[in-house]
Amino acid sequence: MATIQEALSAALAHHQAGRLAEAAALYHAVLDAVPGHADASHLLGVVHLQSGQPDRAAALIRSAIQASHRVADYHDNLGSALKALGRHEEAVVAHRQAIRLRPEFAQALYNLGNALEALGRLEEAATAFRQAAARRPGYSKARFNLGNVLAALDRRADADDAYRAAIADDPGFVEAHANRGSLLLALERPADAAAALARALALRPDHAPALANRAAALLALGRPDAAERAACHAVASRPDLADALLRLGEMRQRAGRLDAAAGTYAAALAWTPALAQAHANLALVRQTQGLLDAAEAGNRRALALDPGLADVRSNLAYLRLFRPGVTLAAVLEAHRAWDAAHGAPHRGRWAKPGRTAATAKGPLTVAILSGDFRRHPAGLFALRTVEALPGQDIRLLLYANQTEADDVTARFRKAAARWIPVAGLPDAEVAARIRHDRPDILIDLAGHNARGRPGVFARKPAPLQVAWAGYMATTGLAAMDALVADRHHVPDGMEAFYAERVLRMPDAFIAFEPPGDGDALPLTPPPSLSGGPVTFGSFNILTKLNDAVLATWAAILGRLPGSRLLMKTKALSCPVTAALWRGRLAAAGIEPERVTMAGGSSSLDHMRHCGSVDVALDPFPFSGSTTTLETLWMGVPVVTLPGETFSSRHSLAFLTVAGVEGCIAADPADYVERAVAWASAPQRLADLRRTLRARMAAGPLCDGSRLAAALAADLRALQSSIAKKP
C-alpha cells in the first residue's frame, strides 16, 4: 500500500504542476496494480477533463463513484465533465449530490451555478453563486459570475454590487473591471464606465471588448476622436470581434461618415454573417441614406435571426410611414405587429383604472416619459405646453430617459413636481418605478422613435396611457388608451385606423417653441427679390424622398429655367451619400449644376439656410414637421401634398393653423402648379416673409397655455370616462 500511496502522491504532484502526461501515466500504473482504485480513477478522469476529453473523464469518474459513492469531489467533477458534454441537466444532478454530501462545498455551488446558467435557469444560478461566495470568503469568480447572471436578468444595480465585490476580492480581475464597465455603459453612466474600462485596460492594454466599450463611453462623453482611436485599437486587437466592429461602425455612423460605417458593419458580417445587430445597424445606415428597400431588407434579416429585437420591429413599423402609397390600414397593421410580438406577453398585469372624477381630490398627477427633455423636436413640441400644465392643476412627474441636459432640460425640470432619471434602466424596472409612484396618467413622447420605451408602455404601469407629440402614427399598443391629435392630422371618420382613442386639440396637437430670437435670425428678402435665381429648398431627411417626389421637383424646375434647388440635411455631409443623391436627381431629370447640397450644421445656421430659399418643397407621403415649422418661421411658404396618414399631414396642419393659403396641393400636378405660382410672385413671397413670423408668434401655433388648457380638460374627461367603466 505504501508503494501505491507513493505513486499517487507523485502523480498528484505532477498533476498540480500541470504535467498532465506524467500524472496520467502514474494514475494508470496505480490502476494496473489496483483495478478500480477510486482515487486513481477519479484523478485520471480529471486529467482527461482538463485535456479536453470529457467523455473519457465521465466514464472514469463514474467508475470512482461506483467504488466510493460518498466522496463529494467525485460528484462535483462528474458534473463538470457532463457540462462539458452539454448534458447540463445531468450536471446539475451531480453537483447537487456533491453539495448534499458536503453542504459547505463552495466549488460545487459555483459549478452548479455554471450548469444552471447554461440551462437558462438564471435565478437559480444566482442563488448558487451567491451561496458559493458566502461559503468561501474572497471567492471572486463566484461574485463575478453572479454579476454576469444578474446583468442578464436586467438587475443591473445588483450586478454592479457583485462586480464591485469581485474586484474588492481581486483588484487585478481584468474581466470584472471590463464587465462592470460594460454594465455602467448600459446604465448610461459613461464617465463611470470609462473609468472602470480604463482600469481593465491598465491591466491588459489589448483587451478588445474593453477597448470597444471604452470607445462608446468616450463618444457619449463628447470625445469622438478618442472614441474612434479606442475602437480602431479594439479592431486591430481582435479583427474578428463583432462588438469591436459594431462600436467602430457606431462611431462612424454618429460622425456622419455613413459609407465608412456601412463598410464596417459589412466587415462584421463577413466574420459573423448571422450577427443580427450588424444587419440592424447597417439597415439604419441605409435608412439614413434614403435607401428604403435595403433598410427594410436588413431589418427583416435581423428579425429573422433574432425575433426578440423589439427596436428593429419598431424600425420596420416606422419605415412603413415613408412608403409611397401607404395607407392608414397598412400603418395600423405594421404597428399592431409590434404589439403582438412584444406587447401581448405583458397583458393581464396592467394597472387598473383609478379614481373617478367624482371622488378625486387634489391635482391630477400626470407622468411623462421621454428621452427628449432637451433641444430635440419632441421636447420642443411639448415644452411650452408642459410648462403651462401645472397652471391647470396638474402635478407633473417627468421620467427622463436621458443623461444629457441643456437649457430646455432646465425648463422641463422647473415645471416638474418630481424629476426621475431612468436612462439605462430596463423596461421592467422603469415600469415598476412608475407603478410605485401611482400617476393617474402616463404620457409617451417618443413612441417607436429613438429613445422610445414602448416596452414600458406595453406593461401599462399607469391606469391611463396617452401618446403625444413625439411619434407621428398610432403606436399600435393595446395598452395605449389615447392619442393626442387634431382635426387636421386625424379628420373625422379616421378613428378606426388608430389603436388609441383620438383626442383632438382645437388647433394643432403641439405648440411650437421657435429657435433663437429676432436678432439671431433676422428676416431676409426672398433671393429672387434680391436679383438672384428662384431657389427651392428641401430640408428633410433623405428617408422622406422617393422617385415620385423627385419627378415632381423635376417638373417644377423644368417650368422655371434658371431656378435652383437647395437640399440640406445631415446625411449629405457624407460625400458618398451626396454623390448617390446627385445621381438620383440626375436620373429624375434634375441637372446636377442646378443643385446645391449642404450637410449638418448648427441649429441657427440651419435656420439661416431655410431663409435662403424662396419656396420650400415638402416631401410626400411623410411630410415635414420640425422642418416645416422652422421654414415657416423664416417666412418661407411650404408646398405640401397631404395623404391620409398622420405623418403625411403635418404641413397641412401647421399651414392651416398659421393661416398660410395656397400651399396645400390635391395631387402632384397641383403641387407643381402651386410651387410655380409662389415662385412667380415675388411680392407675395415678400409679404409673407414680412408678416408670417409675427402671426405665428401671436397665434395658437405657439400658444402653449391654450393647448395646455385643452389637453388638461381632455385628460380629465378621458379619466372620468375610463374610470366609470365596469
C-alpha positions in Angstrom: 0.0 0.0 0.0 2.9 2.3 0.7 4.0 1.9 -2.9 0.6 2.8 -4.2 0.3 5.8 -1.9 3.8 7.0 -3.1 2.7 6.6 -6.7 -0.5 8.6 -6.1 1.5 11.3 -4.3 3.9 11.6 -7.1 1.1 11.6 -9.7 -0.7 14.3 -7.7 2.5 16.4 -7.6 2.8 16.2 -11.4 -0.9 16.9 -11.8 -0.8 20.1 -9.6 2.3 21.2 -11.6 0.4 20.9 -14.9 2.4 17.9 -16.1 -0.7 16.0 -17.2 1.0 13.3 -19.2 3.3 12.3 -16.4 0.4 12.3 -13.9 -1.8 10.2 -16.2 1.0 7.6 -16.6 1.3 7.2 -12.8 -2.5 7.0 -12.4 -2.6 4.3 -15.0 0.1 2.5 -13.1 -1.9 2.5 -9.9 -5.0 1.2 -11.7 -2.9 -1.5 -13.2 -1.8 -2.5 -9.8 -5.2 -2.0 -8.1 -8.0 -2.1 -10.7 -10.9 0.1 -9.8 -8.9 2.2 -7.4 -11.3 5.1 -6.7 -8.9 8.0 -6.2 -6.8 7.0 -9.2 -9.9 6.6 -11.4 -11.2 10.0 -10.3 -8.0 11.8 -10.7 -7.3 10.2 -14.1 -10.8 11.3 -15.1 -9.9 14.9 -14.0 -6.7 14.7 -16.2 -8.9 13.8 -19.2 -11.3 16.6 -18.4 -8.5 19.1 -18.3 -7.2 17.7 -21.6 -10.5 18.2 -23.4 -11.7 14.6 -23.3 -14.9 14.9 -21.1 -16.4 11.6 -22.4 -13.4 9.6 -21.1 -13.4 11.7 -17.9 -17.1 11.0 -17.2 -16.5 7.2 -17.6 -13.5 7.2 -15.2 -15.2 9.3 -12.6 -18.3 7.2 -12.7 -16.1 4.2 -12.0 -14.7 6.0 -9.0 -18.2 6.7 -7.7 -19.1 3.1 -8.1 -16.2 2.3 -5.8 -16.9 5.0 -3.3 -20.1 7.0 -3.8 -19.9 9.3 -0.8 -17.0 11.4 -1.9 -18.3 14.9 -2.8 -15.4 15.8 -5.1 -16.2 12.8 -7.4 -19.7 14.0 -8.0 -18.6 17.6 -8.5 -16.1 16.7 -11.1 -18.5 14.3 -12.8 -20.9 17.3 -13.0 -18.1 19.4 -14.7 -17.5 16.6 -17.2 -21.2 16.3 -18.0 -21.5 20.0 -18.5 -18.6 19.9 -20.9 -20.5 17.2 -22.8 -23.5 19.5 -23.0 -25.5 17.3 -20.6 -26.5 20.1 -18.3 -29.4 18.6 -16.5 -27.3 15.6 -15.5 -24.6 18.0 -14.5 -27.0 19.8 -12.1 -27.9 16.5 -10.5 -24.2 15.6 -10.0 -23.4 19.0 -8.4 -26.4 18.8 -6.2 -25.3 15.4 -4.9 -21.8 16.8 -4.1 -23.5 19.6 -2.1 -25.7 17.1 -0.3 -22.6 15.2 0.8 -20.7 18.4 1.7 -23.1 21.4 2.3 -20.3 23.9 2.6 -18.7 22.8 -0.7 -18.2 26.3 -2.3 -16.7 25.0 -5.5 -19.6 22.6 -6.1 -22.0 25.5 -5.6 -20.1 27.6 -8.1 -20.1 24.7 -10.6 -23.8 24.2 -10.0 -24.4 27.9 -10.8 -22.5 27.4 -14.1 -24.6 24.4 -15.1 -27.9 26.3 -14.2 -26.8 29.3 -16.2 -26.1 27.1 -19.2 -29.7 25.9 -18.9 -31.0 29.4 -18.7 -32.2 29.0 -15.1 -30.7 32.3 -14.1 -32.5 32.9 -10.8 -31.3 29.5 -9.5 -27.8 30.2 -10.9 -27.7 33.5 -9.0 -28.7 31.7 -5.8 -25.9 29.1 -6.3 -23.3 31.7 -7.0 -24.4 33.8 -4.0 -24.2 30.7 -1.7 -20.7 29.8 -3.1 -19.4 33.3 -2.3 -20.9 33.2 1.2 -19.2 29.9 1.9 -15.7 31.0 0.7 -14.5 34.5 1.6 -12.6 36.1 -1.3 -14.3 33.8 -3.9 -14.0 36.4 -6.7 -15.0 34.1 -9.5 -18.3 33.3 -7.8 -19.1 37.0 -7.3 -18.1 37.7 -10.9 -20.4 35.1 -12.3 -23.1 36.3 -10.0 -22.7 39.7 -11.6 -23.0 38.2 -15.1 -26.2 36.4 -14.2 -27.7 39.4 -12.6 -26.8 41.6 -15.6 -28.5 39.0 -17.8 -31.6 39.3 -15.6 -31.6 43.1 -16.0 -31.0 43.5 -12.3 -28.2 46.0 -13.1 -27.8 47.7 -9.7 -27.3 44.2 -8.0 -25.0 43.2 -10.8 -22.8 46.3 -10.2 -22.7 45.4 -6.5 -21.5 41.8 -7.4 -18.8 43.1 -9.8 -17.5 45.5 -7.2 -17.4 42.7 -4.6 -15.4 40.6 -7.1 -13.0 43.5 -7.7 -12.6 44.0 -3.9 -11.6 40.3 -3.6 -9.2 40.5 -6.5 -8.3 44.1 -7.7 -6.4 42.5 -10.7 -9.5 40.7 -12.0 -9.5 42.1 -15.6 -12.8 40.7 -16.7 -14.6 42.0 -13.6 -13.4 45.5 -14.4 -14.3 45.1 -18.1 -17.8 43.6 -17.5 -18.5 46.3 -14.9 -17.6 48.9 -17.4 -19.9 47.4 -20.0 -22.7 47.4 -17.4 -22.2 51.0 -16.5 -22.3 51.9 -20.1 -25.7 50.1 -20.4 -26.8 52.2 -17.3 -25.8 55.3 -19.3 -23.1 56.3 -16.8 -20.4 56.9 -19.4 -17.9 58.6 -17.0 -18.0 55.7 -14.5 -17.9 53.2 -17.4 -14.8 54.9 -18.9 -13.1 54.8 -15.5 -13.8 51.1 -15.0 -12.7 50.2 -18.5 -9.5 52.2 -18.1 -8.7 50.0 -15.1 -9.3 46.9 -17.2 -7.0 48.3 -19.9 -4.3 49.2 -17.4 -4.2 45.5 -16.6 -4.5 44.3 -20.2 -4.0 47.1 -22.8 -5.2 45.0 -25.7 -8.4 43.8 -24.1 -10.6 44.2 -27.2 -14.1 44.2 -25.5 -12.9 46.8 -23.0 -11.5 48.9 -25.8 -14.7 48.7 -27.8 -16.9 49.7 -24.8 -14.5 52.5 -23.8 -14.9 53.8 -27.3 -18.7 54.0 -26.7 -18.2 55.7 -23.3 -15.8 58.3 -24.8 -18.3 59.0 -27.6 -21.0 59.6 -25.0 -18.6 61.9 -23.1 -18.2 64.1 -26.2 -14.7 62.8 -27.2 -15.3 61.4 -30.7 -11.6 61.4 -31.8 -10.5 59.4 -28.7 -13.5 57.2 -29.2 -12.6 56.3 -32.7 -8.9 55.6 -31.7 -10.2 53.2 -29.0 -12.5 51.5 -31.5 -9.7 51.1 -34.1 -7.4 49.7 -31.4 -10.1 47.2 -30.5 -10.5 46.1 -34.1 -6.7 45.8 -34.5 -6.5 43.7 -31.4 -9.4 41.4 -32.4 -10.4 41.8 -36.1 -12.9 39.0 -35.6 -14.6 40.5 -32.5 -18.1 41.6 -33.6 -18.5 44.1 -30.7 -15.4 45.9 -31.7 -16.6 46.3 -35.3 -20.0 47.3 -34.2 -18.6 50.0 -32.0 -16.4 51.3 -34.7 -19.3 51.4 -37.1 -21.3 53.3 -34.5 -18.5 55.9 -34.2 -18.5 56.4 -37.9 -22.3 56.5 -38.1 -22.6 59.1 -35.4 -19.9 61.2 -37.1 -22.0 61.2 -40.3 -19.5 59.0 -42.2 -22.2 56.8 -43.5 -20.3 55.0 -46.2 -17.4 54.2 -43.7 -20.0 52.9 -41.2 -21.6 50.7 -43.8 -18.3 49.2 -44.7 -17.5 48.5 -41.0 -20.8 46.7 -40.5 -20.2 44.7 -43.7 -16.9 43.7 -42.3 -18.6 42.5 -39.1 -21.0 40.4 -41.2 -18.1 39.0 -43.2 -16.8 37.5 -39.9 -20.2 36.7 -38.5 -23.0 36.5 -41.2 -25.7 35.7 -38.6 -24.9 38.8 -36.4 -28.4 40.3 -36.1 -27.2 43.6 -34.6 -24.9 44.3 -37.6 -27.8 43.7 -40.0 -29.9 46.1 -37.9 -27.2 48.8 -37.7 -26.5 48.5 -41.5 -30.2 48.9 -42.1 -30.2 52.2 -40.1 -27.3 53.5 -42.3 -29.3 52.6 -45.4 -32.4 54.3 -43.9 -30.4 57.4 -43.2 -29.2 57.4 -46.8 -32.8 57.1 -48.0 -32.4 53.6 -49.3 -35.7 52.2 -48.1 -35.6 48.8 -49.8 -32.1 48.0 -48.4 -33.2 49.3 -44.9 -36.3 47.1 -44.8 -34.4 44.0 -46.1 -31.7 44.5 -43.4 -34.3 44.9 -40.6 -36.1 41.8 -41.8 -32.9 39.8 -41.9 -32.1 40.9 -38.3 -35.5 39.9 -37.1 -35.2 36.5 -38.8 -32.0 35.9 -36.8 -33.3 37.4 -33.5 -37.1 37.8 -33.3 -36.7 39.4 -29.9 -35.2 42.7 -31.3 -38.1 45.0 -30.4 -36.3 48.1 -31.6 -35.8 46.5 -35.0 -39.5 45.7 -35.2 -40.2 49.4 -34.3 -38.0 50.5 -37.1 -39.9 48.3 -39.6 -43.2 49.8 -38.5 -41.7 53.3 -38.7 -40.4 52.7 -42.2 -43.9 51.9 -43.4 -44.7 55.6 -43.0 -42.3 56.6 -45.8 -43.6 54.2 -48.4 -45.3 55.8 -51.4 -49.0 54.8 -51.5 -49.0 54.0 -47.7 -52.5 53.7 -46.2 -53.7 54.1 -42.6 -54.7 50.4 -42.6 -51.1 49.4 -43.5 -49.7 51.6 -40.8 -52.0 50.2 -38.2 -51.2 46.6 -39.3 -47.4 47.2 -39.0 -47.7 48.7 -35.5 -50.0 46.1 -34.2 -47.4 43.5 -35.4 -45.0 45.0 -32.8 -47.7 44.8 -30.1 -48.5 41.2 -31.0 -44.8 40.2 -30.6 -43.7 42.4 -27.7 -46.7 43.8 -26.0 -49.1 40.8 -25.7 -47.0 38.9 -23.2 -47.5 41.7 -20.7 -51.3 41.8 -20.8 -53.1 40.6 -17.7 -50.7 42.5 -15.4 -51.8 46.0 -16.3 -52.6 48.8 -13.8 -56.3 49.1 -13.2 -58.3 52.4 -13.7 -58.0 54.6 -10.6 -60.1 57.3 -9.1 -63.2 58.8 -10.7 -63.7 62.5 -11.3 -66.4 62.5 -8.7 -64.1 61.2 -5.9 -60.9 62.7 -7.0 -59.2 65.1 -4.6 -56.2 67.3 -5.3 -54.4 67.8 -8.6 -54.3 65.3 -11.4 -51.0 63.5 -11.4 -49.6 63.2 -14.9 -46.3 61.4 -15.6 -44.4 61.9 -18.9 -41.7 59.5 -20.0 -39.3 60.8 -22.6 -35.6 60.8 -23.7 -36.1 64.2 -25.3 -36.5 66.7 -22.4 -33.8 68.7 -24.3 -33.3 70.5 -27.6 -34.9 67.9 -29.7 -38.1 68.2 -31.9 -40.2 66.1 -29.5 -39.0 68.1 -26.5 -39.5 71.5 -28.2 -43.0 70.4 -29.4 -44.1 69.7 -25.8 -42.1 72.3 -23.8 -44.5 75.3 -23.8 -47.5 73.1 -23.1 -45.7 71.2 -20.3 -44.6 74.4 -18.7 -48.3 75.5 -18.6 -49.8 72.3 -17.3 -49.1 73.0 -13.6 -51.3 76.0 -14.0 -54.1 73.6 -14.9 -53.9 71.9 -11.5 -51.7 69.1 -12.8 -48.9 67.7 -10.9 -46.1 66.5 -13.2 -43.7 63.6 -12.8 -41.1 63.6 -15.5 -39.3 60.3 -16.1 -36.1 61.3 -18.0 -34.7 58.6 -20.3 -31.6 60.7 -21.0 -28.3 61.8 -19.4 -27.8 65.0 -21.4 -29.0 68.3 -20.1 -29.4 71.8 -21.7 -31.4 74.9 -21.2 -34.6 73.2 -22.4 -33.9 70.4 -19.8 -33.7 73.0 -17.1 -37.1 74.4 -18.1 -38.7 71.0 -18.0 -37.2 70.3 -14.6 -38.6 73.6 -13.3 -42.1 72.6 -14.4 -41.9 69.1 -12.7 -43.0 68.3 -9.2 -40.5 65.4 -9.5 -37.7 64.6 -11.9 -36.9 60.9 -12.1 -33.9 59.8 -14.1 -34.5 56.3 -15.7 -31.8 56.2 -18.5 -30.2 52.8 -18.7 -32.8 51.1 -16.6 -34.6 48.1 -18.1 -38.2 48.4 -19.1 -39.4 46.2 -16.3 -37.7 48.4 -13.7 -38.9 51.6 -15.2 -42.4 50.3 -15.3 -42.1 49.2 -11.6 -41.0 52.7 -10.6 -43.9 54.3 -12.4 -46.4 51.8 -10.9 -45.0 52.6 -7.4 -45.4 56.3 -8.0 -49.1 55.8 -9.0 -49.7 58.5 -11.5 -53.2 59.0 -12.8 -52.0 59.2 -16.4 -48.7 58.4 -18.2 -47.8 60.2 -21.4 -45.4 59.0 -24.0 -43.4 61.5 -26.0 -41.4 59.1 -28.3 -43.4 56.1 -29.5 -41.3 53.9 -31.7 -38.7 56.6 -32.3 -35.2 56.6 -30.9 -35.2 56.6 -27.1 -38.8 55.4 -27.1 -39.7 52.9 -24.5 -42.7 51.0 -25.9 -41.7 48.1 -23.7 -42.6 50.2 -20.7 -46.0 51.3 -22.0 -46.7 47.7 -23.1 -46.6 46.8 -19.4 -49.1 49.6 -18.7 -47.8 50.8 -15.3 -50.4 53.6 -15.2 -54.2 53.1 -15.5 -54.3 55.5 -18.4 -51.7 56.0 -21.1 -51.5 58.6 -23.7 -49.3 59.1 -26.8 -48.4 62.7 -27.7 -46.0 64.8 -29.8 -43.0 62.6 -30.4 -44.4 59.9 -32.8 -46.3 60.5 -36.0 -48.6 57.5 -36.1 -50.6 55.1 -34.0 -48.4 53.2 -31.5 -50.4 50.1 -32.2 -50.3 49.3 -28.5 -53.4 47.8 -26.9 -52.1 49.3 -23.7 -52.2 52.9 -25.1 -55.5 54.5 -24.3 -55.4 57.7 -26.3 -53.5 59.7 -28.9 -53.3 63.5 -28.8 -54.0 64.8 -32.3 -56.1 67.5 -34.0 -58.7 67.6 -36.8 -56.1 68.3 -39.4 -54.0 65.2 -38.6 -56.9 62.9 -37.9 -60.0 64.0 -39.7 -63.5 62.8 -38.7 -64.1 59.2 -39.8 -60.5 58.0 -39.5 -60.6 56.8 -35.9 -60.9 53.1 -36.8 -57.3 53.2 -38.1 -55.9 54.1 -34.7 -55.3 51.7 -31.8 -56.0 54.6 -29.4 -58.9 56.8 -28.7 -58.2 60.1 -30.6 -58.1 63.3 -28.5 -58.5 66.3 -30.9 -56.9 69.5 -29.8 -58.6 72.7 -31.0 -55.8 73.9 -33.3 -52.5 71.9 -33.7 -51.5 69.0 -31.4 -48.3 70.7 -30.4 -47.1 74.2 -29.5 -44.0 75.4 -31.4 -41.0 76.7 -29.4 -39.2 78.9 -32.0 -35.4 78.7 -32.1 -33.3 81.8 -31.5 -34.6 85.3 -31.5 -35.1 88.1 -33.9 -31.5 89.3 -33.5 -30.0 85.9 -34.1 -32.4 85.1 -37.0 -33.2 88.3 -38.8 -35.6 88.0 -41.7 -34.0 88.5 -45.2 -35.7 89.2 -48.5 -36.5 86.2 -50.8 -33.5 85.5 -53.0 -35.5 86.1 -56.2 -36.5 89.6 -55.0 -32.8 90.4 -54.5 -31.9 89.6 -58.1 -30.9 86.0 -57.5 -32.4 83.0 -59.2 -35.6 81.4 -57.9 -34.4 78.9 -55.2 -36.5 76.0 -54.0 -35.5 74.2 -50.8 -35.7 70.8 -49.1 -34.5 70.4 -45.5 -36.0 67.0 -44.7 -34.2 63.7 -44.1 -33.4 61.7 -47.2 -35.6 58.8 -45.9 -38.6 61.0 -46.9 -37.5 61.3 -50.5 -38.6 58.9 -53.3 -38.9 58.8 -57.1 -42.4 60.4 -57.1 -41.1 63.4 -55.1 -38.0 63.8 -57.4 -40.2 63.6 -60.5 -42.4 66.3 -59.1 -39.4 68.5 -58.3 -38.0 67.9 -61.8 -41.3 69.1 -63.3 -41.1 72.3 -61.2 -37.6 73.1 -62.2 -38.5 72.4 -65.8 -41.2 75.0 -65.6 -38.7 77.7 -64.4 -35.5 77.7 -66.3 -32.6 79.1 -64.2 -34.2 78.1 -60.9 -32.2 76.2 -58.4 -32.7 73.6 -55.7 -31.0 73.6 -52.3 -31.0 70.3 -50.4 -29.8 70.4 -46.8 -29.8 67.6 -44.3 -27.2 66.0 -42.1 -26.7 62.8 -44.2 -25.4 64.9 -47.1 -22.3 65.5 -45.0 -21.2 62.1 -46.3 -19.7 62.6 -49.8 -20.7 59.1 -50.9 -24.3 59.7 -49.9 -24.3 63.1 -51.6 -23.0 61.6 -54.8 -25.7 58.9 -54.6 -28.4 61.5 -54.5 -26.9 63.6 -57.2 -27.2 60.5 -59.3 -30.8 60.0 -58.4 -31.6 63.6 -59.1 -29.9 63.4 -62.5 -31.9 60.3 -63.3 -35.1 62.2 -62.5 -34.1 64.9 -64.9 -32.6 67.5 -62.5 -29.2 68.7 -63.7 -26.5 68.5 -61.1 -25.4 72.0 -61.7 -28.8 73.3 -60.5 -28.5 71.6 -57.2 -26.7 72.8 -54.1 -26.2 70.3 -51.3 -25.4 71.1 -47.6 -24.9 68.8 -44.7 -25.3 69.1 -41.0 -24.7 72.4 -39.1 -25.7 74.3 -36.0 -29.4 74.9 -35.4 -29.2 78.6 -36.2 -27.1 78.1 -39.3 -29.7 75.5 -40.5 -32.5 78.2 -39.9 -30.5 80.7 -42.0 -30.4 78.2 -44.8 -34.2 77.8 -44.5 -34.4 81.6 -45.0 -32.2 81.5 -48.1 -34.8 79.9 -50.3 -37.9 81.3 -52.0 -40.2 78.3 -51.7 -39.8 75.1 -49.6 -40.8 71.8 -51.2 -42.4 69.3 -48.8 -41.8 65.5 -49.3 -44.6 63.0 -49.5 -46.0 60.8 -48.2 -44.1 61.7 -45.0 -44.4 65.4 -44.6 -42.0 67.7 -42.8 -42.8 68.6 -39.1 -40.0 70.5 -37.4 -38.6 71.5 -40.8 -41.9 72.9 -41.9 -42.3 75.0 -38.7 -38.7 76.2 -38.9 -39.2 77.2 -42.6 -42.4 79.0 -41.9 -40.7 80.8 -39.0 -38.3 82.2 -41.6 -41.3 83.4 -43.6 -41.0 80.8 -46.4 -44.1 79.1 -47.9 -44.0 75.2 -47.9 -45.8 73.5 -50.7 -47.2 70.2 -49.5 -49.2 67.2 -50.7 -51.0 65.5 -47.8 -52.3 62.0 -47.8 -54.4 60.1 -45.3 -51.7 59.1 -42.8 -50.9 61.2 -39.7 -47.3 61.7 -40.8 -48.4 63.0 -44.2 -50.4 65.8 -42.8 -48.0 67.8 -40.6 -47.5 70.7 -43.1 -51.2 70.8 -43.8 -51.9 71.2 -40.1 -49.3 73.9 -39.5 -50.1 75.8 -42.7 -53.8 75.8 -41.8 -53.3 76.9 -38.2 -50.8 79.6 -39.3 -53.3 80.9 -41.9 -51.0 80.4 -44.9 -53.1 79.8 -48.0 -52.2 78.4 -51.5 -49.7 75.7 -50.3 -51.8 72.6 -50.0 -52.0 70.5 -53.2 -54.5 67.9 -54.2 -52.2 65.8 -56.4 -48.6 66.0 -57.9 -49.8 68.2 -60.8 -51.4 70.6 -58.4 -48.2 70.6 -56.3 -46.2 71.7 -59.4 -48.7 74.5 -60.1 -48.7 75.8 -56.6 -44.9 75.8 -56.3 -44.5 77.6 -59.7 -47.2 80.1 -58.7 -45.4 81.0 -55.5 -42.0 81.3 -57.2 -43.6 83.5 -59.8 -45.0 86.0 -57.3 -42.0 87.7 -55.6 -44.1 90.4 -54.0 -46.4 87.7 -52.5 -43.3 86.0 -51.2 -42.0 89.3 -49.7 -45.4 90.0 -48.0 -45.4 86.5 -46.4 -41.9 86.8 -45.2 -42.6 90.2 -43.6 -45.8 89.1 -41.7 -45.8 85.3 -41.1 -43.4 85.2 -38.1 -45.4 87.7 -36.1 -48.7 85.9 -36.9 -47.2 82.6 -35.8 -45.8 84.0 -32.6 -49.2 85.6 -31.7 -51.4 82.7 -32.9 -52.3 79.3 -31.5 -49.4 77.5 -33.1 -47.1 78.9 -30.4 -49.6 79.1 -27.6 -48.7 76.6 -25.0 -51.2 77.8 -22.5 -54.1 77.4 -24.8 -53.0 73.9 -25.7 -52.4 73.0 -22.0 -55.9 74.0 -21.1 -57.4 71.9 -23.9 -55.1 68.9 -23.1 -55.8 69.1 -19.4 -59.6 69.1 -20.0 -59.4 66.1 -22.3 -57.2 64.2 -19.9 -59.7 64.7 -17.1 -62.6 63.7 -19.4 -60.7 60.6 -20.5 -60.0 59.6 -16.9 -63.6 60.1 -16.0 -64.9 58.0 -18.9 -62.5 55.2 -18.3 -63.0 55.1 -14.5 -66.8 54.8 -14.9 -66.4 51.6 -17.0 -67.3 48.4 -15.1 
